[in-house]
């Protein structure tokens, strides 16, 4: 697989950065994978449940 952004081998630098940012935001790996699978750059992700 190659990156759609710059044709570099997958996972490209942009993919790794985006995954890291989403993980820091609190999304679990399965949620990130679902976003990637959907491939919708405008997808709205609900905030993660946080203990009160």
mmCIF entry with sequence, helices, sheets and N, C-alpha, C, O atoms, coordinates in Angstrom:
data_MODEL
# 
_entry.id   MODEL 
# 
_entity.id                         1 
_entity.type                       polymer 
_entity.pdbx_number_of_molecules   1 
# 
_entity_poly.entity_id                      1 
_entity_poly.type                           'polypeptide(L)' 
_entity_poly.nstd_linkage                   no 
_entity_poly.nstd_monomer                   no 
_entity_poly.pdbx_seq_one_letter_code       
;(UNK)(UNK)(UNK)(UNK)(UNK)(UNK)(UNK)(UNK)(UNK)(UNK)(UNK)(UNK)(UNK)(UNK)(UNK)(UNK)
(UNK)(UNK)(UNK)(UNK)(UNK)(UNK)(UNK)(UNK)(UNK)(UNK)(UNK)(UNK)(UNK)(UNK)(UNK)(UNK)
(UNK)(UNK)(UNK)(UNK)(UNK)(UNK)(UNK)(UNK)(UNK)(UNK)(UNK)(UNK)(UNK)(UNK)(UNK)(UNK)
(UNK)(UNK)(UNK)(UNK)
;
_entity_poly.pdbx_seq_one_letter_code_can   XXXXXXXXXXXXXXXXXXXXXXXXXXXXXXXXXXXXXXXXXXXXXXXXXXXX 
_entity_poly.pdbx_strand_id                 A 
# 
loop_
_entity_poly_seq.entity_id 
_entity_poly_seq.num 
_entity_poly_seq.mon_id 
_entity_poly_seq.hetero 
1 1  UNK n 
1 2  UNK n 
1 3  UNK n 
1 4  UNK n 
1 5  UNK n 
1 6  UNK n 
1 7  UNK n 
1 8  UNK n 
1 9  UNK n 
1 10 UNK n 
1 11 UNK n 
1 12 UNK n 
1 13 UNK n 
1 14 UNK n 
1 15 UNK n 
1 16 UNK n 
1 17 UNK n 
1 18 UNK n 
1 19 UNK n 
1 20 UNK n 
1 21 UNK n 
1 22 UNK n 
1 23 UNK n 
1 24 UNK n 
1 25 UNK n 
1 26 UNK n 
1 27 UNK n 
1 28 UNK n 
1 29 UNK n 
1 30 UNK n 
1 31 UNK n 
1 32 UNK n 
1 33 UNK n 
1 34 UNK n 
1 35 UNK n 
1 36 UNK n 
1 37 UNK n 
1 38 UNK n 
1 39 UNK n 
1 40 UNK n 
1 41 UNK n 
1 42 UNK n 
1 43 UNK n 
1 44 UNK n 
1 45 UNK n 
1 46 UNK n 
1 47 UNK n 
1 48 UNK n 
1 49 UNK n 
1 50 UNK n 
1 51 UNK n 
1 52 UNK n 
# 
_struct_asym.id          A 
_struct_asym.entity_id   1 
# 
loop_
_struct_conf.conf_type_id 
_struct_conf.id 
_struct_conf.pdbx_PDB_helix_id 
_struct_conf.beg_label_comp_id 
_struct_conf.beg_label_asym_id 
_struct_conf.beg_label_seq_id 
_struct_conf.pdbx_beg_PDB_ins_code 
_struct_conf.end_label_comp_id 
_struct_conf.end_label_asym_id 
_struct_conf.end_label_seq_id 
_struct_conf.pdbx_end_PDB_ins_code 
_struct_conf.beg_auth_comp_id 
_struct_conf.beg_auth_asym_id 
_struct_conf.beg_auth_seq_id 
_struct_conf.end_auth_comp_id 
_struct_conf.end_auth_asym_id 
_struct_conf.end_auth_seq_id 
_struct_conf.pdbx_PDB_helix_class 
_struct_conf.details 
_struct_conf.pdbx_PDB_helix_length 
HELX_P HELX_P1 AA1 UNK A 13 ? UNK A 24 ? UNK A 13 UNK A 24 1 ? 12 
HELX_P HELX_P2 AA2 UNK A 29 ? UNK A 38 ? UNK A 29 UNK A 38 1 ? 10 
# 
_struct_conf_type.id          HELX_P 
_struct_conf_type.criteria    ? 
_struct_conf_type.reference   ? 
# 
loop_
_atom_site.group_PDB 
_atom_site.id 
_atom_site.type_symbol 
_atom_site.label_atom_id 
_atom_site.label_alt_id 
_atom_site.label_comp_id 
_atom_site.label_asym_id 
_atom_site.label_entity_id 
_atom_site.label_seq_id 
_atom_site.pdbx_PDB_ins_code 
_atom_site.Cartn_x 
_atom_site.Cartn_y 
_atom_site.Cartn_z 
_atom_site.occupancy 
_atom_site.B_iso_or_equiv 
_atom_site.pdbx_formal_charge 
_atom_site.auth_seq_id 
_atom_site.auth_comp_id 
_atom_site.auth_asym_id 
_atom_site.auth_atom_id 
_atom_site.pdbx_PDB_model_num 
ATOM 1   N N  . UNK A 1 1  ? 0.840   -1.185 0.000  1.00 0.00 ? 1  UNK A N  1 
ATOM 2   C CA . UNK A 1 1  ? 0.000   0.000  0.000  1.00 0.00 ? 1  UNK A CA 1 
ATOM 3   C C  . UNK A 1 1  ? 0.881   1.243  0.000  1.00 0.00 ? 1  UNK A C  1 
ATOM 4   O O  . UNK A 1 1  ? 1.980   1.256  0.555  1.00 0.00 ? 1  UNK A O  1 
ATOM 5   N N  . UNK A 1 2  ? 0.366   2.275  -0.635 1.00 0.00 ? 2  UNK A N  1 
ATOM 6   C CA . UNK A 1 2  ? 1.067   3.556  -0.654 1.00 0.00 ? 2  UNK A CA 1 
ATOM 7   C C  . UNK A 1 2  ? 0.129   4.650  -0.158 1.00 0.00 ? 2  UNK A C  1 
ATOM 8   O O  . UNK A 1 2  ? -1.093  4.534  -0.254 1.00 0.00 ? 2  UNK A O  1 
ATOM 9   N N  . UNK A 1 3  ? 0.717   5.698  0.365  1.00 0.00 ? 3  UNK A N  1 
ATOM 10  C CA . UNK A 1 3  ? -0.025  6.836  0.889  1.00 0.00 ? 3  UNK A CA 1 
ATOM 11  C C  . UNK A 1 3  ? -0.670  7.622  -0.256 1.00 0.00 ? 3  UNK A C  1 
ATOM 12  O O  . UNK A 1 3  ? -0.032  7.891  -1.274 1.00 0.00 ? 3  UNK A O  1 
ATOM 13  N N  . UNK A 1 4  ? -1.939  7.985  -0.075 1.00 0.00 ? 4  UNK A N  1 
ATOM 14  C CA . UNK A 1 4  ? -2.613  8.816  -1.078 1.00 0.00 ? 4  UNK A CA 1 
ATOM 15  C C  . UNK A 1 4  ? -2.059  10.227 -1.080 1.00 0.00 ? 4  UNK A C  1 
ATOM 16  O O  . UNK A 1 4  ? -2.175  10.941 -2.076 1.00 0.00 ? 4  UNK A O  1 
ATOM 17  N N  . UNK A 1 5  ? -1.457  10.633 0.028  1.00 0.00 ? 5  UNK A N  1 
ATOM 18  C CA . UNK A 1 5  ? -0.938  11.988 0.147  1.00 0.00 ? 5  UNK A CA 1 
ATOM 19  C C  . UNK A 1 5  ? 0.321   12.198 -0.681 1.00 0.00 ? 5  UNK A C  1 
ATOM 20  O O  . UNK A 1 5  ? 0.413   13.166 -1.435 1.00 0.00 ? 5  UNK A O  1 
ATOM 21  N N  . UNK A 1 6  ? 1.301   11.289 -0.545 1.00 0.00 ? 6  UNK A N  1 
ATOM 22  C CA . UNK A 1 6  ? 2.575   11.513 -1.233 1.00 0.00 ? 6  UNK A CA 1 
ATOM 23  C C  . UNK A 1 6  ? 3.179   10.248 -1.845 1.00 0.00 ? 6  UNK A C  1 
ATOM 24  O O  . UNK A 1 6  ? 4.341   10.248 -2.251 1.00 0.00 ? 6  UNK A O  1 
ATOM 25  N N  . UNK A 1 7  ? 2.401   9.182  -1.911 1.00 0.00 ? 7  UNK A N  1 
ATOM 26  C CA . UNK A 1 7  ? 2.815   7.909  -2.528 1.00 0.00 ? 7  UNK A CA 1 
ATOM 27  C C  . UNK A 1 7  ? 3.983   7.240  -1.801 1.00 0.00 ? 7  UNK A C  1 
ATOM 28  O O  . UNK A 1 7  ? 4.665   6.397  -2.383 1.00 0.00 ? 7  UNK A O  1 
ATOM 29  N N  . UNK A 1 8  ? 4.220   7.602  -0.549 1.00 0.00 ? 8  UNK A N  1 
ATOM 30  C CA . UNK A 1 8  ? 5.250   6.912  0.223  1.00 0.00 ? 8  UNK A CA 1 
ATOM 31  C C  . UNK A 1 8  ? 4.657   5.613  0.770  1.00 0.00 ? 8  UNK A C  1 
ATOM 32  O O  . UNK A 1 8  ? 3.436   5.466  0.834  1.00 0.00 ? 8  UNK A O  1 
ATOM 33  N N  . UNK A 1 9  ? 5.518   4.673  1.163  1.00 0.00 ? 9  UNK A N  1 
ATOM 34  C CA . UNK A 1 9  ? 5.008   3.407  1.686  1.00 0.00 ? 9  UNK A CA 1 
ATOM 35  C C  . UNK A 1 9  ? 4.137   3.624  2.931  1.00 0.00 ? 9  UNK A C  1 
ATOM 36  O O  . UNK A 1 9  ? 4.406   4.497  3.756  1.00 0.00 ? 9  UNK A O  1 
ATOM 37  N N  . UNK A 1 10 ? 3.102   2.814  3.036  1.00 0.00 ? 10 UNK A N  1 
ATOM 38  C CA . UNK A 1 10 ? 2.183   2.880  4.178  1.00 0.00 ? 10 UNK A CA 1 
ATOM 39  C C  . UNK A 1 10 ? 2.788   2.137  5.350  1.00 0.00 ? 10 UNK A C  1 
ATOM 40  O O  . UNK A 1 10 ? 3.369   1.077  5.121  1.00 0.00 ? 10 UNK A O  1 
ATOM 41  N N  . UNK A 1 11 ? 2.702   2.597  6.572  1.00 0.00 ? 11 UNK A N  1 
ATOM 42  C CA . UNK A 1 11 ? 2.085   3.847  6.996  1.00 0.00 ? 11 UNK A CA 1 
ATOM 43  C C  . UNK A 1 11 ? 3.031   5.021  6.804  1.00 0.00 ? 11 UNK A C  1 
ATOM 44  O O  . UNK A 1 11 ? 4.180   4.999  7.245  1.00 0.00 ? 11 UNK A O  1 
ATOM 45  N N  . UNK A 1 12 ? 2.528   6.027  6.149  1.00 0.00 ? 12 UNK A N  1 
ATOM 46  C CA . UNK A 1 12 ? 3.342   7.214  5.876  1.00 0.00 ? 12 UNK A CA 1 
ATOM 47  C C  . UNK A 1 12 ? 3.441   8.087  7.118  1.00 0.00 ? 12 UNK A C  1 
ATOM 48  O O  . UNK A 1 12 ? 2.799   7.824  8.135  1.00 0.00 ? 12 UNK A O  1 
ATOM 49  N N  . UNK A 1 13 ? 4.242   9.111  7.017  1.00 0.00 ? 13 UNK A N  1 
ATOM 50  C CA . UNK A 1 13 ? 4.439   10.036 8.134  1.00 0.00 ? 13 UNK A CA 1 
ATOM 51  C C  . UNK A 1 13 ? 3.129   10.698 8.542  1.00 0.00 ? 13 UNK A C  1 
ATOM 52  O O  . UNK A 1 13 ? 2.873   10.857 9.736  1.00 0.00 ? 13 UNK A O  1 
ATOM 53  N N  . UNK A 1 14 ? 2.295   11.087 7.583  1.00 0.00 ? 14 UNK A N  1 
ATOM 54  C CA . UNK A 1 14 ? 1.012   11.719 7.875  1.00 0.00 ? 14 UNK A CA 1 
ATOM 55  C C  . UNK A 1 14 ? 0.089   10.752 8.618  1.00 0.00 ? 14 UNK A C  1 
ATOM 56  O O  . UNK A 1 14 ? -0.592  11.150 9.564  1.00 0.00 ? 14 UNK A O  1 
ATOM 57  N N  . UNK A 1 15 ? 0.061   9.499  8.202  1.00 0.00 ? 15 UNK A N  1 
ATOM 58  C CA . UNK A 1 15 ? -0.762  8.484  8.862  1.00 0.00 ? 15 UNK A CA 1 
ATOM 59  C C  . UNK A 1 15 ? -0.310  8.288  10.315 1.00 0.00 ? 15 UNK A C  1 
ATOM 60  O O  . UNK A 1 15 ? -1.132  8.245  11.230 1.00 0.00 ? 15 UNK A O  1 
ATOM 61  N N  . UNK A 1 16 ? 0.991   8.171  10.510 1.00 0.00 ? 16 UNK A N  1 
ATOM 62  C CA . UNK A 1 16 ? 1.510   7.970  11.869 1.00 0.00 ? 16 UNK A CA 1 
ATOM 63  C C  . UNK A 1 16 ? 1.188   9.179  12.754 1.00 0.00 ? 16 UNK A C  1 
ATOM 64  O O  . UNK A 1 16 ? 0.809   9.015  13.914 1.00 0.00 ? 16 UNK A O  1 
ATOM 65  N N  . UNK A 1 17 ? 1.338   10.388 12.209 1.00 0.00 ? 17 UNK A N  1 
ATOM 66  C CA . UNK A 1 17 ? 1.033   11.596 12.956 1.00 0.00 ? 17 UNK A CA 1 
ATOM 67  C C  . UNK A 1 17 ? -0.453  11.639 13.317 1.00 0.00 ? 17 UNK A C  1 
ATOM 68  O O  . UNK A 1 17 ? -0.808  11.885 14.470 1.00 0.00 ? 17 UNK A O  1 
ATOM 69  N N  . UNK A 1 18 ? -1.308  11.401 12.339 1.00 0.00 ? 18 UNK A N  1 
ATOM 70  C CA . UNK A 1 18 ? -2.750  11.445 12.575 1.00 0.00 ? 18 UNK A CA 1 
ATOM 71  C C  . UNK A 1 18 ? -3.199  10.418 13.599 1.00 0.00 ? 18 UNK A C  1 
ATOM 72  O O  . UNK A 1 18 ? -4.030  10.709 14.459 1.00 0.00 ? 18 UNK A O  1 
ATOM 73  N N  . UNK A 1 19 ? -2.648  9.224  13.504 1.00 0.00 ? 19 UNK A N  1 
ATOM 74  C CA . UNK A 1 19 ? -2.983  8.178  14.468 1.00 0.00 ? 19 UNK A CA 1 
ATOM 75  C C  . UNK A 1 19 ? -2.553  8.581  15.871 1.00 0.00 ? 19 UNK A C  1 
ATOM 76  O O  . UNK A 1 19 ? -3.286  8.370  16.837 1.00 0.00 ? 19 UNK A O  1 
ATOM 77  N N  . UNK A 1 20 ? -1.374  9.156  15.976 1.00 0.00 ? 20 UNK A N  1 
ATOM 78  C CA . UNK A 1 20 ? -0.858  9.598  17.272 1.00 0.00 ? 20 UNK A CA 1 
ATOM 79  C C  . UNK A 1 20 ? -1.741  10.712 17.866 1.00 0.00 ? 20 UNK A C  1 
ATOM 80  O O  . UNK A 1 20 ? -2.035  10.697 19.061 1.00 0.00 ? 20 UNK A O  1 
ATOM 81  N N  . UNK A 1 21 ? -2.157  11.667 17.038 1.00 0.00 ? 21 UNK A N  1 
ATOM 82  C CA . UNK A 1 21 ? -3.000  12.766 17.507 1.00 0.00 ? 21 UNK A CA 1 
ATOM 83  C C  . UNK A 1 21 ? -4.352  12.239 17.986 1.00 0.00 ? 21 UNK A C  1 
ATOM 84  O O  . UNK A 1 21 ? -4.841  12.651 19.038 1.00 0.00 ? 21 UNK A O  1 
ATOM 85  N N  . UNK A 1 22 ? -4.956  11.332 17.224 1.00 0.00 ? 22 UNK A N  1 
ATOM 86  C CA . UNK A 1 22 ? -6.248  10.778 17.633 1.00 0.00 ? 22 UNK A CA 1 
ATOM 87  C C  . UNK A 1 22 ? -6.124  9.978  18.925 1.00 0.00 ? 22 UNK A C  1 
ATOM 88  O O  . UNK A 1 22 ? -7.011  10.038 19.777 1.00 0.00 ? 22 UNK A O  1 
ATOM 89  N N  . UNK A 1 23 ? -5.038  9.235  19.078 1.00 0.00 ? 23 UNK A N  1 
ATOM 90  C CA . UNK A 1 23 ? -4.818  8.472  20.304 1.00 0.00 ? 23 UNK A CA 1 
ATOM 91  C C  . UNK A 1 23 ? -4.643  9.418  21.495 1.00 0.00 ? 23 UNK A C  1 
ATOM 92  O O  . UNK A 1 23 ? -5.164  9.151  22.578 1.00 0.00 ? 23 UNK A O  1 
ATOM 93  N N  . UNK A 1 24 ? -3.919  10.513 21.302 1.00 0.00 ? 24 UNK A N  1 
ATOM 94  C CA . UNK A 1 24 ? -3.755  11.494 22.369 1.00 0.00 ? 24 UNK A CA 1 
ATOM 95  C C  . UNK A 1 24 ? -5.080  12.161 22.726 1.00 0.00 ? 24 UNK A C  1 
ATOM 96  O O  . UNK A 1 24 ? -5.280  12.594 23.860 1.00 0.00 ? 24 UNK A O  1 
ATOM 97  N N  . UNK A 1 25 ? -5.974  12.239 21.757 1.00 0.00 ? 25 UNK A N  1 
ATOM 98  C CA . UNK A 1 25 ? -7.310  12.815 21.962 1.00 0.00 ? 25 UNK A CA 1 
ATOM 99  C C  . UNK A 1 25 ? -8.200  11.880 22.766 1.00 0.00 ? 25 UNK A C  1 
ATOM 100 O O  . UNK A 1 25 ? -9.250  12.291 23.260 1.00 0.00 ? 25 UNK A O  1 
ATOM 101 N N  . UNK A 1 26 ? -7.780  10.606 22.900 1.00 0.00 ? 26 UNK A N  1 
ATOM 102 C CA . UNK A 1 26 ? -8.529  9.666  23.722 1.00 0.00 ? 26 UNK A CA 1 
ATOM 103 C C  . UNK A 1 26 ? -9.231  8.569  22.955 1.00 0.00 ? 26 UNK A C  1 
ATOM 104 O O  . UNK A 1 26 ? -9.917  7.741  23.555 1.00 0.00 ? 26 UNK A O  1 
ATOM 105 N N  . UNK A 1 27 ? -9.076  8.542  21.633 1.00 0.00 ? 27 UNK A N  1 
ATOM 106 C CA . UNK A 1 27 ? -9.716  7.483  20.866 1.00 0.00 ? 27 UNK A CA 1 
ATOM 107 C C  . UNK A 1 27 ? -8.937  6.186  21.016 1.00 0.00 ? 27 UNK A C  1 
ATOM 108 O O  . UNK A 1 27 ? -7.708  6.180  21.075 1.00 0.00 ? 27 UNK A O  1 
ATOM 109 N N  . UNK A 1 28 ? -9.678  5.094  21.075 1.00 0.00 ? 28 UNK A N  1 
ATOM 110 C CA . UNK A 1 28 ? -9.060  3.772  21.153 1.00 0.00 ? 28 UNK A CA 1 
ATOM 111 C C  . UNK A 1 28 ? -8.662  3.330  19.750 1.00 0.00 ? 28 UNK A C  1 
ATOM 112 O O  . UNK A 1 28 ? -9.153  3.861  18.754 1.00 0.00 ? 28 UNK A O  1 
ATOM 113 N N  . UNK A 1 29 ? -7.765  2.352  19.687 1.00 0.00 ? 29 UNK A N  1 
ATOM 114 C CA . UNK A 1 29 ? -7.259  1.860  18.405 1.00 0.00 ? 29 UNK A CA 1 
ATOM 115 C C  . UNK A 1 29 ? -8.396  1.418  17.486 1.00 0.00 ? 29 UNK A C  1 
ATOM 116 O O  . UNK A 1 29 ? -8.349  1.671  16.283 1.00 0.00 ? 29 UNK A O  1 
ATOM 117 N N  . UNK A 1 30 ? -9.417  0.762  18.041 1.00 0.00 ? 30 UNK A N  1 
ATOM 118 C CA . UNK A 1 30 ? -10.549 0.297  17.228 1.00 0.00 ? 30 UNK A CA 1 
ATOM 119 C C  . UNK A 1 30 ? -11.317 1.472  16.619 1.00 0.00 ? 30 UNK A C  1 
ATOM 120 O O  . UNK A 1 30 ? -11.783 1.388  15.483 1.00 0.00 ? 30 UNK A O  1 
ATOM 121 N N  . UNK A 1 31 ? -11.448 2.566  17.374 1.00 0.00 ? 31 UNK A N  1 
ATOM 122 C CA . UNK A 1 31 ? -12.141 3.750  16.859 1.00 0.00 ? 31 UNK A CA 1 
ATOM 123 C C  . UNK A 1 31 ? -11.338 4.408  15.742 1.00 0.00 ? 31 UNK A C  1 
ATOM 124 O O  . UNK A 1 31 ? -11.897 4.855  14.741 1.00 0.00 ? 31 UNK A O  1 
ATOM 125 N N  . UNK A 1 32 ? -10.036 4.463  15.924 1.00 0.00 ? 32 UNK A N  1 
ATOM 126 C CA . UNK A 1 32 ? -9.163  5.037  14.894 1.00 0.00 ? 32 UNK A CA 1 
ATOM 127 C C  . UNK A 1 32 ? -9.224  4.176  13.632 1.00 0.00 ? 32 UNK A C  1 
ATOM 128 O O  . UNK A 1 32 ? -9.327  4.702  12.524 1.00 0.00 ? 32 UNK A O  1 
ATOM 129 N N  . UNK A 1 33 ? -9.160  2.864  13.799 1.00 0.00 ? 33 UNK A N  1 
ATOM 130 C CA . UNK A 1 33 ? -9.246  1.954  12.652 1.00 0.00 ? 33 UNK A CA 1 
ATOM 131 C C  . UNK A 1 33 ? -10.571 2.123  11.921 1.00 0.00 ? 33 UNK A C  1 
ATOM 132 O O  . UNK A 1 33 ? -10.610 2.069  10.691 1.00 0.00 ? 33 UNK A O  1 
ATOM 133 N N  . UNK A 1 34 ? -11.666 2.328  12.668 1.00 0.00 ? 34 UNK A N  1 
ATOM 134 C CA . UNK A 1 34 ? -12.977 2.520  12.042 1.00 0.00 ? 34 UNK A CA 1 
ATOM 135 C C  . UNK A 1 34 ? -13.004 3.807  11.221 1.00 0.00 ? 34 UNK A C  1 
ATOM 136 O O  . UNK A 1 34 ? -13.578 3.834  10.132 1.00 0.00 ? 34 UNK A O  1 
ATOM 137 N N  . UNK A 1 35 ? -12.384 4.878  11.737 1.00 0.00 ? 35 UNK A N  1 
ATOM 138 C CA . UNK A 1 35 ? -12.318 6.125  10.975 1.00 0.00 ? 35 UNK A CA 1 
ATOM 139 C C  . UNK A 1 35 ? -11.524 5.939  9.685  1.00 0.00 ? 35 UNK A C  1 
ATOM 140 O O  . UNK A 1 35 ? -11.918 6.415  8.621  1.00 0.00 ? 35 UNK A O  1 
ATOM 141 N N  . UNK A 1 36 ? -10.412 5.245  9.800  1.00 0.00 ? 36 UNK A N  1 
ATOM 142 C CA . UNK A 1 36 ? -9.572  5.015  8.623  1.00 0.00 ? 36 UNK A CA 1 
ATOM 143 C C  . UNK A 1 36 ? -10.313 4.158  7.603  1.00 0.00 ? 36 UNK A C  1 
ATOM 144 O O  . UNK A 1 36 ? -10.260 4.422  6.402  1.00 0.00 ? 36 UNK A O  1 
ATOM 145 N N  . UNK A 1 37 ? -10.995 3.146  8.084  1.00 0.00 ? 37 UNK A N  1 
ATOM 146 C CA . UNK A 1 37 ? -11.757 2.258  7.186  1.00 0.00 ? 37 UNK A CA 1 
ATOM 147 C C  . UNK A 1 37 ? -12.834 3.034  6.443  1.00 0.00 ? 37 UNK A C  1 
ATOM 148 O O  . UNK A 1 37 ? -13.049 2.829  5.248  1.00 0.00 ? 37 UNK A O  1 
ATOM 149 N N  . UNK A 1 38 ? -13.505 3.923  7.157  1.00 0.00 ? 38 UNK A N  1 
ATOM 150 C CA . UNK A 1 38 ? -14.559 4.723  6.542  1.00 0.00 ? 38 UNK A CA 1 
ATOM 151 C C  . UNK A 1 38 ? -13.987 5.684  5.519  1.00 0.00 ? 38 UNK A C  1 
ATOM 152 O O  . UNK A 1 38 ? -14.613 5.950  4.493  1.00 0.00 ? 38 UNK A O  1 
ATOM 153 N N  . UNK A 1 39 ? -12.794 6.208  5.796  1.00 0.00 ? 39 UNK A N  1 
ATOM 154 C CA . UNK A 1 39 ? -12.115 7.074  4.844  1.00 0.00 ? 39 UNK A CA 1 
ATOM 155 C C  . UNK A 1 39 ? -12.785 8.413  4.613  1.00 0.00 ? 39 UNK A C  1 
ATOM 156 O O  . UNK A 1 39 ? -12.611 9.011  3.552  1.00 0.00 ? 39 UNK A O  1 
ATOM 157 N N  . UNK A 1 40 ? -13.541 8.894  5.572  1.00 0.00 ? 40 UNK A N  1 
ATOM 158 C CA . UNK A 1 40 ? -14.242 10.166 5.416  1.00 0.00 ? 40 UNK A CA 1 
ATOM 159 C C  . UNK A 1 40 ? -13.467 11.266 6.134  1.00 0.00 ? 40 UNK A C  1 
ATOM 160 O O  . UNK A 1 40 ? -13.482 11.315 7.364  1.00 0.00 ? 40 UNK A O  1 
ATOM 161 N N  . UNK A 1 41 ? -12.789 12.150 5.398  1.00 0.00 ? 41 UNK A N  1 
ATOM 162 C CA . UNK A 1 41 ? -11.990 13.184 6.047  1.00 0.00 ? 41 UNK A CA 1 
ATOM 163 C C  . UNK A 1 41 ? -12.818 14.204 6.813  1.00 0.00 ? 41 UNK A C  1 
ATOM 164 O O  . UNK A 1 41 ? -12.266 14.968 7.604  1.00 0.00 ? 41 UNK A O  1 
ATOM 165 N N  . UNK A 1 42 ? -14.131 14.236 6.597  1.00 0.00 ? 42 UNK A N  1 
ATOM 166 C CA . UNK A 1 42 ? -14.971 15.186 7.319  1.00 0.00 ? 42 UNK A CA 1 
ATOM 167 C C  . UNK A 1 42 ? -15.757 14.514 8.438  1.00 0.00 ? 42 UNK A C  1 
ATOM 168 O O  . UNK A 1 42 ? -16.652 15.129 9.018  1.00 0.00 ? 42 UNK A O  1 
ATOM 169 N N  . UNK A 1 43 ? -15.436 13.267 8.745  1.00 0.00 ? 43 UNK A N  1 
ATOM 170 C CA . UNK A 1 43 ? -16.165 12.525 9.772  1.00 0.00 ? 43 UNK A CA 1 
ATOM 171 C C  . UNK A 1 43 ? -16.041 13.221 11.123 1.00 0.00 ? 43 UNK A C  1 
ATOM 172 O O  . UNK A 1 43 ? -14.960 13.664 11.512 1.00 0.00 ? 43 UNK A O  1 
ATOM 173 N N  . UNK A 1 44 ? -17.153 13.307 11.822 1.00 0.00 ? 44 UNK A N  1 
ATOM 174 C CA . UNK A 1 44 ? -17.176 13.900 13.155 1.00 0.00 ? 44 UNK A CA 1 
ATOM 175 C C  . UNK A 1 44 ? -17.124 12.763 14.162 1.00 0.00 ? 44 UNK A C  1 
ATOM 176 O O  . UNK A 1 44 ? -17.933 11.836 14.121 1.00 0.00 ? 44 UNK A O  1 
ATOM 177 N N  . UNK A 1 45 ? -16.169 12.851 15.054 1.00 0.00 ? 45 UNK A N  1 
ATOM 178 C CA . UNK A 1 45 ? -15.993 11.817 16.065 1.00 0.00 ? 45 UNK A CA 1 
ATOM 179 C C  . UNK A 1 45 ? -16.507 12.346 17.385 1.00 0.00 ? 45 UNK A C  1 
ATOM 180 O O  . UNK A 1 45 ? -16.068 13.403 17.841 1.00 0.00 ? 45 UNK A O  1 
ATOM 181 N N  . UNK A 1 46 ? -17.446 11.617 18.019 1.00 0.00 ? 46 UNK A N  1 
ATOM 182 C CA . UNK A 1 46 ? -17.923 12.090 19.316 1.00 0.00 ? 46 UNK A CA 1 
ATOM 183 C C  . UNK A 1 46 ? -16.809 12.036 20.347 1.00 0.00 ? 46 UNK A C  1 
ATOM 184 O O  . UNK A 1 46 ? -15.917 11.192 20.258 1.00 0.00 ? 46 UNK A O  1 
ATOM 185 N N  . UNK A 1 47 ? -16.856 12.928 21.322 1.00 0.00 ? 47 UNK A N  1 
ATOM 186 C CA . UNK A 1 47 ? -15.810 12.899 22.346 1.00 0.00 ? 47 UNK A CA 1 
ATOM 187 C C  . UNK A 1 47 ? -15.849 11.586 23.111 1.00 0.00 ? 47 UNK A C  1 
ATOM 188 O O  . UNK A 1 47 ? -16.925 11.018 23.298 1.00 0.00 ? 47 UNK A O  1 
ATOM 189 N N  . UNK A 1 48 ? -14.710 11.097 23.552 1.00 0.00 ? 48 UNK A N  1 
ATOM 190 C CA . UNK A 1 48 ? -14.693 9.835  24.297 1.00 0.00 ? 48 UNK A CA 1 
ATOM 191 C C  . UNK A 1 48 ? -15.344 10.006 25.669 1.00 0.00 ? 48 UNK A C  1 
ATOM 192 O O  . UNK A 1 48 ? -15.324 11.092 26.247 1.00 0.00 ? 48 UNK A O  1 
ATOM 193 N N  . UNK A 1 49 ? -15.917 8.925  26.178 1.00 0.00 ? 49 UNK A N  1 
ATOM 194 C CA . UNK A 1 49 ? -16.485 8.947  27.519 1.00 0.00 ? 49 UNK A CA 1 
ATOM 195 C C  . UNK A 1 49 ? -15.354 9.080  28.523 1.00 0.00 ? 49 UNK A C  1 
ATOM 196 O O  . UNK A 1 49 ? -14.384 8.323  28.486 1.00 0.00 ? 49 UNK A O  1 
ATOM 197 N N  . UNK A 1 50 ? -15.484 10.026 29.398 1.00 0.00 ? 50 UNK A N  1 
ATOM 198 C CA . UNK A 1 50 ? -14.466 10.233 30.426 1.00 0.00 ? 50 UNK A CA 1 
ATOM 199 C C  . UNK A 1 50 ? -15.127 10.109 31.793 1.00 0.00 ? 50 UNK A C  1 
ATOM 200 O O  . UNK A 1 50 ? -16.232 10.606 32.008 1.00 0.00 ? 50 UNK A O  1 
ATOM 201 N N  . UNK A 1 51 ? -14.444 9.446  32.704 1.00 0.00 ? 51 UNK A N  1 
ATOM 202 C CA . UNK A 1 51 ? -15.019 9.363  34.053 1.00 0.00 ? 51 UNK A CA 1 
ATOM 203 C C  . UNK A 1 51 ? -15.164 10.752 34.670 1.00 0.00 ? 51 UNK A C  1 
ATOM 204 O O  . UNK A 1 51 ? -14.325 11.627 34.458 1.00 0.00 ? 51 UNK A O  1 
ATOM 205 N N  . UNK A 1 52 ? -16.210 10.939 35.415 1.00 0.00 ? 52 UNK A N  1 
ATOM 206 C CA . UNK A 1 52 ? -16.479 12.253 36.027 1.00 0.00 ? 52 UNK A CA 1 
ATOM 207 C C  . UNK A 1 52 ? -15.601 12.525 37.219 1.00 0.00 ? 52 UNK A C  1 
ATOM 208 O O  . UNK A 1 52 ? -15.710 13.585 37.835 1.00 0.00 ? 52 UNK A O  1 
# 
